[in-house]
Amino acid sequence: MIEEGSTYQIFSAPQQLVTRRFVSRNLSLSIPQEVKEHLTDGRLLELRYQGEHTLDPLISDMVQKWPISISIIHAKIEYIQQKAIGILCIYLTGEEEAMQQAQDEIKKHVYQLRTVEKGA
């Protein structure tokens, strides 16, 4: 046994390297390079959700609050023990200051946020 806890705990916050690799293979998204090449003016972000706020209307809240546009590029959601774990890749465009404010706000509402390198 490598980890102890509920299935949801293990998938939402794996502690051991081997477990993180396993979870990553099952809960990951790959954006084709051909798609990334068309995303030239904004920020490509990967949001990871878990827990009770997974279904909150975060995207619509952000576009109402700031003069930005958000395109959903890719998404995946899994339900483990009736709880959601999700990954959402979005493309954020707009004025630099508004994009930064929106990104800072998004970060407060998700489990993890990272910028996806468009060239990688």
C-alpha positions in Angstrom: 0.0 0.0 0.0 1.4 3.3 -1.1 -1.2 5.8 0.3 -4.0 5.7 2.7 -7.3 7.6 2.6 -10.6 7.7 0.7 -10.5 7.2 -3.0 -11.4 10.9 -3.4 -8.6 12.0 -1.1 -6.0 10.0 -3.0 -7.1 11.2 -6.4 -7.6 14.9 -5.4 -4.3 15.2 -3.4 -1.9 12.3 -4.0 1.1 12.4 -1.8 3.5 9.9 -3.3 5.3 10.3 -6.7 4.0 7.0 -8.1 0.4 8.0 -7.1 0.8 11.5 -8.6 2.0 9.9 -11.9 -1.0 7.5 -11.9 -3.5 10.3 -11.2 -1.9 12.6 -13.7 -2.3 10.0 -16.5 -6.0 9.7 -15.7 -6.8 13.3 -15.0 -4.7 15.2 -17.6 -5.4 17.0 -20.8 -3.2 17.4 -23.8 -3.8 20.3 -26.1 -2.5 19.6 -29.6 0.3 21.9 -30.8 -1.8 22.8 -33.8 -4.4 24.4 -31.4 -1.7 26.2 -29.4 -0.3 27.8 -32.5 -3.5 29.7 -33.0 -3.6 31.1 -29.5 -1.3 34.1 -30.0 -2.8 37.1 -28.2 -3.8 35.9 -24.7 -3.1 33.4 -21.9 -3.6 29.7 -22.0 -4.5 28.6 -18.5 -5.2 25.2 -16.9 -7.6 25.3 -13.9 -7.9 22.3 -11.6 -11.1 22.1 -9.6 -12.1 19.9 -6.7 -14.6 20.0 -3.9 -17.8 21.8 -3.4 -17.1 24.8 -5.6 -16.4 22.8 -8.8 -19.8 23.7 -10.3 -19.7 27.4 -9.5 -20.2 29.7 -12.5 -16.6 31.0 -12.4 -16.2 31.6 -16.1 -19.4 33.6 -16.5 -18.6 35.6 -13.3 -15.2 36.6 -14.7 -16.5 37.8 -18.1 -19.2 39.8 -16.4 -16.7 41.4 -13.9 -13.9 42.3 -16.4 -13.6 43.3 -20.1 -12.2 39.9 -21.1 -13.1 37.0 -23.3 -12.7 33.4 -22.2 -12.7 30.5 -24.6 -13.0 26.9 -23.3 -10.3 24.9 -25.1 -10.6 21.6 -23.3 -12.2 20.1 -20.2 -12.5 17.0 -18.2 -14.4 16.1 -15.1 -14.5 13.0 -13.1 -16.7 12.0 -10.2 -15.2 10.0 -7.4 -17.3 9.1 -4.5 -20.0 11.5 -5.7 -17.5 14.4 -5.6 -16.1 16.2 -8.7 -12.5 16.7 -9.7 -12.1 18.7 -12.9 -9.6 20.2 -15.3 -10.4 23.1 -17.5 -8.1 24.7 -20.1 -9.2 28.2 -21.0 -7.9 30.9 -23.3 -8.1 34.3 -21.8 -7.9 37.4 -24.0 -8.3 41.1 -23.4 -6.3 44.0 -22.0 -3.3 43.0 -20.0 -4.5 44.5 -16.7 -7.9 43.0 -17.0 -6.5 39.6 -17.8 -4.2 39.7 -14.8 -7.0 40.8 -12.5 -9.2 38.0 -13.8 -6.4 35.5 -13.5 -5.8 36.6 -9.9 -9.5 36.2 -9.1 -9.7 32.8 -10.8 -6.8 31.6 -8.7 -8.7 32.2 -5.5 -11.5 29.9 -6.7 -9.7 26.9 -8.0 -7.5 24.2 -6.4 -4.7 24.9 -8.8 -4.0 27.3 -11.7 -1.1 27.2 -14.1 -0.1 28.9 -17.3 0.3 26.5 -20.2 3.3 27.3 -22.4 2.0 27.7 -25.9 5.3 26.6 -27.5 5.6 23.5 -25.4 
